Amino acid sequence: MEIKKRERAYDGYFKINKLTVEQEGQTFTREQFNRGNAVCALVYDTGAQEYILTKQFRVGAESELVEIVAGMIDEGEAPEQSIRREIEEEIGYHVNKLEHLYTFYSSPGGATEKVTLFYAEVSEQHATGGGSAHENEYIEIVRYSVQELEKLETYDAKTIIAQQWVKLQQK
C-alpha cells in the first residue's frame, strides 16, 4: 500500500486526515485519526506497597474508568519527561525510578497514536494531584494492593497490559 495524498479532513481538538492510497492498482481513500502520541505508567508506591491508579470520566468510553496514569506527549517533550509531568499532575508524586516497558500502537487500523508504557516507583506524595484544571481534568486517585490490581476488571487496554506485566514479574 502506498499513500498518494494526505489532506486534513478535520482540525479540531482531534485531527482527522484523509489519505488517498493505492494498493495493487486500485486507488481508494481512508480516514486516519491523528491523535498524537501518549505515555502511561503503572505507578508503585514503595512505602505503602500499593499501586496508584486514576479514576476519571472518559469521553470515548462514555463512563468513568479506572486506569494507570496517562497523558499526551507535548510538543518538544521526550516520553520520559511527559510521564514524569503526568505523574505530578495526576497523582502528586515525584518519580524515584522509571523503567520503559513497551511502546505500542493503541489502534493501528485507523489511528496514529503510539503509547509508551513505563513502570514508575514513587515514595512520597507532595501534592494533591487530581489533574490539570486548565485541561478540565477531574481525576480521583485510587490505590490497589498487588492482589487487588490482579482482580481489577477494566476495559482500558494500557491498564490490562500493565496488569499482565505485573503477573509476569511474579513468575
N, C-alpha and C positions, 0 to 999 in steps of 0.2 A: 504494500500500500504506500502511495506517495501523496503527500499533501501538496496540492497545486495552488491553493489560495486560502488565505486566512483573513477573516474580517470580523470586527467586533459587532455582534448582534445585539448585545445589551451591556450597558455600562452603568450599573447602579452599585448598591452595596456589594453585590457579587458581580462577576463578569461572565458573559457567555460569548464564546467565539463560534462563528460559522465557518466550518472547514469544507473546502471542495477537495475531494480526494479521488485518486484514480487507482483502481486495482483490476488487474487482468483485463485491461482495455475498457473497463466501464468507469464512468465518472459519476459521482454522487456526492451529496452533502451530509455532514454530520455536525451536530452541535457538541461543543466542548465546554464544560463547566470549569472556568478558570478560577479556582478558589484561593490560590496562593499555597504556601507550604506551612505545615503545622509542626508543633512539638508537643510532647506529652511526657509525663513522668509518673512512675509508681514511686511514691514517697514513703519512706520508712523512718519513723521517729525512733532512734536508737535508745533514747532514755525511757520512753513509755513502752517500747517494744510493740508498736502497732503501726499499721498502715494508715495514711491520711489521704482520704479521697474527698471529692466535692459532690454536692448535690445542687443542681440548678435546672431551670426550665430550658429546654432545647427546642427551637422552632421546628427543626426537621422532624423530630420525634413527636412534636406537639404534646409534650409531657415533661415532667421532671425526670432526670436521670442521675443515678449515682455513677461517677466515673473518676478516672485518675485525673490529676491536674493537667490542663491542656490549654493551648492557645496558638495564635498565629505568629509566624516569624515576621518581625517588622523589617522594613527596607533597611539594608545595611547590617543587619544582625546575623551573627552566627547562631546555629541552633542551640549551642551551649549557653550563649547569652540570653536567648529568648526564654529557655526553660527556667533559668535562674530568675528572670524577671517575673515569669508567670507564677512560680512558686511563692515569690514575695507577695505579689498582688492577691493571689487566690487564698493562700493559707497562712501568710505572715512569717515564713521561716527563711533563714539564710541556709544555703546548701553547704554541707560539710564534705560530701562525697558525691560525685556524679559519674555514672557509667553509661556509655552508649550501649543499647541492647539491639535495636533493629531500626531500619528505615524501610518503609513500605508505602505503596500507593493505597489510598483509602478506598477508591472505587475506580480502577483503571479503565473501565469500559467507557467512561464519559467524563471523568474529572481529572484535572492535572495535579491535584493535591498529593504531595508526598508528606508522610508523617514520620518524624524522628522520635523514637521512643527511648527514654532513659530510665534508669533506676537511680534514685536520689536518696541519700541519707541526710537527715536533719536531726537536731537535738534540742533546740530551744526556740520556742515561738516568741518573737519580739514585737509582732504587730498582730492586729485582729484578722487580717486577711479579708475575705468576703468579696473580692473582685475589685474592678476599677469602676468607680462611679461614672466617669466620663464615657465609659463604654456600655453603661446601663447594665452592668453585671450585678447580680444578686446571688451570691454563692454561699451555701451553707457548708461548713466543714463537718465531715463525718469520719469516724475512726473505727478501724477493724483490727481484730487480732488476726493472726495467720489463719486460724480455723474459720473465723467469720468471713474473711476475704475469700477463702476457698468455696464457701457456701453462697456467696453473693450471686444473685441472679441479675444479670444486666443484659441489655440489648446493645451495649456500646462495644464495638469491635476492639478498640485500643485497650479497653479495660479487660476484656476477655483474653487478649494476647498477654497482658501483664499477669493475669491470674495463672495462665498456663506456664509462664516463665517461672513464677514462684513455685509451682508444683514440680517443675523440672529441677529446680535448685535443691529440693528436699530429697531427691533420689541419690 
